[in-house]
Amino acid sequence: MATRVHAADLASDVQRTARQLRQSWSADPATASLPFPSIELLPAGVGLQKACGGTAPVEVPGRVSAWCRGSNRVVLDPSLLALRVKTHGDWALAYWIGTALAESVLSRQNGAAALSPAAANLQANCVGGVLIAAVPGRKPPAQEEKPLGPALVAYGASQTTRMGTRPQRAYALLTGFGATGASCSDGDMTALANGTVPDPATLAQLEQMRDERASSSLMAVIGSRCRPRANAPCPRRIGAFNAASPGIPKPSTRTR
């Protein structure tokens, strides 16, 4: 991708990515009957909180997107998004739109507010990963670590308590892709926020990506594609993580 990201090109790319993710949304039984949020690239200088009329999540430094509860809109900060796109290309678009879409899905869980802020953000990364992985025709990049880049640099170290650590966010995204032993359930994401996962070697290897440079020993982990599991098809489905009434995930039993 070019080193400069022009506003018109960015707006066009946002809408293209939104259309792709809408296909995933429409194909998943848990979201097919739900209204798809509108996707809006904000004018320069308009913050996420202002755009949402105060209904956006708490303002966090580095946050590029948010779902506006009152209007069912996903809004994106153009300056921050352009910076991410320069480095991560389409994967930045998919990540920031996908995680905001996930927020809209997870808001329908009656018990979603009971999760810690870190676990809630990790769950959004995970469900966003499900939507991204299900985009028809999406192919893995030549650089296997590329999909994880946006999750790694999304927030600074000072936001770890609220947003999860870099390796935790990468693990959550991989979980949505179907490449770990965990699920996007409340219990698994709470455990992840506390550093406990069913495949600790994977999380340990992701710790090597603190500076975004994947070591050769990590490539087998990142290269893992969706693994078929009992009641967990490939690509993963949002409804597979929690028992659901029509279209709306129901909270699972939590572990603390």
C-alpha positions as CSV (number, residue, x, y, z in Angstrom):
1,M,0.0,0.0,0.0
2,A,1.2,3.5,-0.7
3,T,2.8,5.5,2.1
4,R,0.1,8.1,1.8
5,V,-3.6,7.3,2.3
6,H,-5.9,9.8,0.5
7,A,-9.2,10.6,2.0
8,A,-11.3,9.5,-1.0
9,D,-9.4,6.3,-1.2
10,L,-9.8,5.6,2.5
11,A,-13.6,6.3,2.3
12,S,-13.9,3.9,-0.6
13,D,-11.8,1.2,1.1
14,V,-13.9,1.6,4.3
15,Q,-17.2,1.0,2.4
16,R,-15.6,-2.0,0.5
17,T,-14.6,-3.6,3.8
18,A,-18.0,-2.9,5.3
19,R,-19.7,-4.7,2.4
20,Q,-17.4,-7.7,2.9
21,L,-18.1,-7.9,6.6
22,R,-21.8,-7.5,5.9
23,Q,-21.6,-10.7,4.0
24,S,-20.2,-12.4,7.1
25,W,-22.8,-10.8,9.2
26,S,-25.6,-12.0,6.9
27,A,-24.2,-15.5,6.7
28,D,-24.0,-16.1,10.5
29,P,-27.2,-17.4,12.2
30,A,-26.5,-15.3,15.3
31,T,-26.5,-12.0,13.3
32,A,-28.4,-12.6,10.1
33,S,-31.6,-11.3,11.6
34,L,-30.0,-8.3,13.3
35,P,-29.8,-4.8,11.7
36,F,-26.4,-4.2,10.3
37,P,-24.9,-1.0,11.7
38,S,-24.1,1.8,9.3
39,I,-20.4,2.4,8.8
40,E,-19.3,6.0,8.9
41,L,-15.9,7.6,8.4
42,L,-16.1,10.8,10.5
43,P,-15.0,14.3,9.4
44,A,-11.6,15.3,10.6
45,G,-11.6,16.6,14.2
46,V,-14.8,14.9,15.3
47,G,-14.1,12.6,18.1
48,L,-15.8,9.2,18.7
49,Q,-17.5,10.3,21.8
50,K,-18.9,13.5,20.2
51,A,-20.0,11.5,17.1
52,C,-21.9,9.0,19.3
53,G,-23.6,11.7,21.4
54,G,-22.0,10.3,24.5
55,T,-23.1,6.7,23.9
56,A,-19.6,5.5,22.8
57,P,-17.4,3.5,25.1
58,V,-15.0,5.4,27.4
59,E,-12.6,7.4,25.3
60,V,-9.3,5.4,25.1
61,P,-6.1,6.7,23.5
62,G,-5.5,5.0,20.2
63,R,-9.1,3.9,19.8
64,V,-9.9,4.1,16.1
65,S,-13.6,3.0,16.0
66,A,-16.7,2.8,18.2
67,W,-20.2,1.5,18.0
68,C,-22.8,4.1,18.8
69,R,-25.5,2.4,20.8
70,G,-28.3,5.0,20.2
71,S,-28.0,5.2,16.4
72,N,-26.5,1.8,15.6
73,R,-23.6,3.3,13.8
74,V,-20.0,2.3,13.6
75,V,-17.8,5.5,13.5
76,L,-14.2,5.7,12.6
77,D,-11.6,8.3,13.3
78,P,-10.1,9.1,9.8
79,S,-6.7,10.3,11.0
80,L,-6.0,7.4,13.3
81,L,-7.4,4.9,10.7
82,A,-5.2,6.3,8.0
83,L,-2.1,5.8,10.2
84,R,-3.1,2.2,10.8
85,V,-3.8,1.5,7.2
86,K,-0.4,2.8,6.2
87,T,1.2,0.0,8.2
88,H,-1.4,-2.8,8.1
89,G,-3.4,-2.2,4.9
90,D,-6.8,-3.9,4.6
91,W,-6.2,-5.8,7.8
92,A,-6.4,-2.5,9.8
93,L,-9.8,-1.7,8.1
94,A,-11.1,-5.2,8.8
95,Y,-9.9,-5.1,12.5
96,W,-11.3,-1.8,13.5
97,I,-14.6,-2.2,11.7
98,G,-14.9,-5.8,12.8
99,T,-14.3,-5.2,16.5
100,A,-16.9,-2.3,16.5
101,L,-19.4,-4.6,14.8
102,A,-18.6,-7.1,17.5
103,E,-19.4,-4.5,20.2
104,S,-22.9,-4.2,18.7
105,V,-23.5,-7.9,18.8
106,L,-22.1,-8.3,22.3
107,S,-24.3,-5.4,23.6
108,R,-27.3,-7.7,23.1
109,Q,-26.0,-10.1,25.8
110,N,-27.8,-9.4,29.0
111,G,-24.7,-10.1,31.1
112,A,-22.1,-8.4,28.9
113,A,-21.7,-5.5,31.4
114,A,-20.6,-8.0,34.1
115,L,-17.3,-8.7,32.2
116,S,-14.2,-6.7,33.2
117,P,-13.3,-4.0,30.7
118,A,-10.3,-6.1,29.5
119,A,-12.4,-9.3,29.1
120,A,-15.0,-7.3,27.2
121,N,-12.5,-5.9,24.8
122,L,-10.9,-9.3,24.3
123,Q,-14.3,-10.7,23.5
124,A,-14.9,-8.0,20.9
125,N,-11.5,-8.9,19.3
126,C,-12.6,-12.5,19.3
127,V,-16.0,-12.0,17.7
128,G,-14.5,-9.5,15.3
129,G,-12.1,-12.2,14.3
130,V,-15.0,-14.5,13.5
131,L,-16.5,-11.9,11.2
132,I,-13.2,-11.2,9.5
133,A,-12.3,-14.9,9.0
134,A,-15.7,-15.6,7.4
135,V,-15.4,-12.9,4.7
136,P,-15.9,-14.8,1.4
137,G,-12.7,-15.1,-0.6
138,R,-10.4,-13.6,2.0
139,K,-7.0,-15.1,1.6
140,P,-4.1,-15.2,4.2
141,P,-1.4,-12.7,3.4
142,A,2.2,-13.7,2.4
143,Q,3.3,-12.3,5.8
144,E,1.5,-14.5,8.3
145,E,1.8,-12.1,11.1
146,K,0.0,-9.3,9.2
147,P,-3.5,-10.0,10.5
148,L,-2.4,-9.7,14.1
149,G,-0.6,-6.3,13.6
150,P,-3.7,-4.1,14.2
151,A,-4.5,-5.9,17.5
152,L,-0.9,-5.7,18.7
153,V,-0.7,-1.9,18.3
154,A,-4.3,-1.0,19.0
155,Y,-3.6,0.4,22.4
156,G,-0.6,1.4,24.4
157,A,0.8,-0.3,27.5
158,S,-0.9,2.1,29.8
159,Q,-4.3,0.7,28.6
160,T,-3.5,-2.9,29.5
161,T,-6.0,-3.1,32.4
162,R,-8.9,-1.9,30.3
163,M,-8.0,-3.3,26.9
164,G,-5.9,-6.4,27.5
165,T,-2.3,-6.9,26.7
166,R,-0.9,-7.1,23.2
167,P,-0.5,-10.9,23.2
168,Q,-3.9,-11.3,24.8
169,R,-5.5,-9.3,22.0
170,A,-3.6,-11.2,19.4
171,Y,-4.7,-14.5,21.0
172,A,-8.3,-13.3,21.1
173,L,-8.2,-12.5,17.4
174,L,-6.6,-15.8,16.6
175,T,-9.4,-17.5,18.6
176,G,-12.0,-15.8,16.4
177,F,-10.1,-17.1,13.4
178,G,-10.4,-20.6,14.9
179,A,-6.7,-21.1,15.5
180,T,-6.6,-21.6,19.3
181,G,-8.1,-24.0,21.8
182,A,-10.3,-21.3,23.3
183,S,-13.7,-19.9,22.3
184,C,-15.1,-16.3,22.4
185,S,-17.3,-17.2,25.4
186,D,-17.5,-15.0,28.5
187,G,-15.6,-17.6,30.6
188,D,-12.8,-18.1,28.1
189,M,-12.3,-14.4,27.6
190,T,-12.3,-13.7,31.3
191,A,-9.7,-16.5,31.7
192,L,-7.6,-15.0,28.9
193,A,-7.7,-11.6,30.6
194,N,-6.3,-13.3,33.7
195,G,-3.6,-15.0,31.6
196,T,-5.1,-18.5,31.6
197,V,-5.7,-20.3,28.3
198,P,-6.2,-23.9,27.2
199,D,-3.0,-23.7,25.0
200,P,-0.5,-21.7,27.0
201,A,2.3,-22.4,24.6
202,T,0.4,-20.3,22.0
203,L,0.0,-17.4,24.3
204,A,3.7,-17.7,25.3
205,Q,4.8,-17.5,21.7
206,L,2.6,-14.5,21.1
207,E,4.5,-12.8,23.8
208,Q,7.4,-12.7,21.3
209,M,5.5,-10.2,19.2
210,R,5.7,-7.3,21.5
211,D,7.5,-5.2,18.9
212,E,5.4,-6.5,16.0
213,R,8.3,-8.6,14.6
214,A,7.3,-12.3,14.4
215,S,10.1,-14.7,15.0
216,S,10.5,-17.8,12.8
217,S,9.4,-20.0,15.7
218,L,6.1,-18.2,15.8
219,M,5.2,-18.8,12.2
220,A,3.6,-22.2,12.9
221,V,1.3,-20.6,15.4
222,I,0.2,-17.7,13.1
223,G,0.0,-20.1,10.2
224,S,-2.6,-22.2,11.9
225,R,-5.8,-22.1,10.1
226,C,-9.2,-22.7,11.5
227,R,-9.3,-26.1,13.2
228,P,-12.5,-28.0,13.1
229,R,-13.7,-28.9,16.6
230,A,-16.8,-30.6,18.1
231,N,-19.6,-28.1,17.6
232,A,-17.2,-25.5,16.2
233,P,-17.2,-25.6,12.4
234,C,-14.8,-23.7,10.1
235,P,-15.2,-20.9,9.7
236,R,-16.3,-20.3,13.3
237,R,-19.8,-19.0,14.0
238,I,-20.8,-16.4,16.6
239,G,-23.7,-18.6,17.7
240,A,-21.3,-21.5,18.4
241,F,-19.8,-19.7,21.4
242,N,-23.0,-19.3,23.5
243,A,-26.3,-21.0,23.5
244,A,-28.6,-18.6,21.7
245,S,-32.2,-17.6,21.4
246,P,-33.1,-16.5,17.8
247,G,-30.1,-14.5,16.7
248,I,-29.0,-13.2,20.1
249,P,-26.1,-14.8,22.0
250,K,-26.9,-15.7,25.6
251,P,-24.2,-15.3,28.3
252,S,-22.3,-18.4,29.3
253,T,-21.3,-19.3,32.8
254,R,-18.5,-17.1,33.9
255,T,-15.3,-18.0,35.7
256,R,-13.3,-15.6,37.8
